[in-house]
Structure formats: C-alpha cells, structure tokens
Amino acid sequence: MSEGYPTAAQKEALRLICEHGRLDTRRLGAHLVGARRTSANPGFAPAIARMAGTLVWRLEAQGFIAGSEDTWTTTAEGRRLISCSGEPE
C-alpha cells in the first residue's frame, strides 16, 4: 500500500469486484488468475490466488470495498476511483 494510493493490482481487484458484483475472496482469486496469461511455473496460479486476501484487506482498509470474507462489494469511493458505474448488489 502506498500511503493511501492504490496499486495497479489493487485497482485490478477493485475492477473485478465492481464488474462481478459481490465476490468472495476465493472467487476474486480465481478471477485474478483468469485475467493473467498462463505460466509454466506450477506455483504461479496459487500465488496469484493467495494475493486476493492481501488485496481485499488493503482495499477494505482504504475504504474502497466493504463486506467480509463471504462477500465483498465496492463502495461509492471505490467505484469513483476506477470510474465503475456498477452498483453493489
């Protein structure tokens, strides 16, 4: 986290949450893996999926998402940040 400024990975996670509506951390991880090119490294996909937990923790701390491990939704501030017109379901 860069003093309140979201990283590219945080913005990507925020876009995925906004576009897909309510997402749990596991499903967010799956979407993050799917958004990347495949890798021959067998640890690549699990590492990207694990990153989802850190991303949601930071986004929640910054006030860009709200919810719990069960469901995350974007806040108005989060939607404004990435210009997402989606509304939380």
Order of alpha helices (4+ residues) and beta strands (2+ residues): alpha-alpha-alpha-beta-beta-alpha
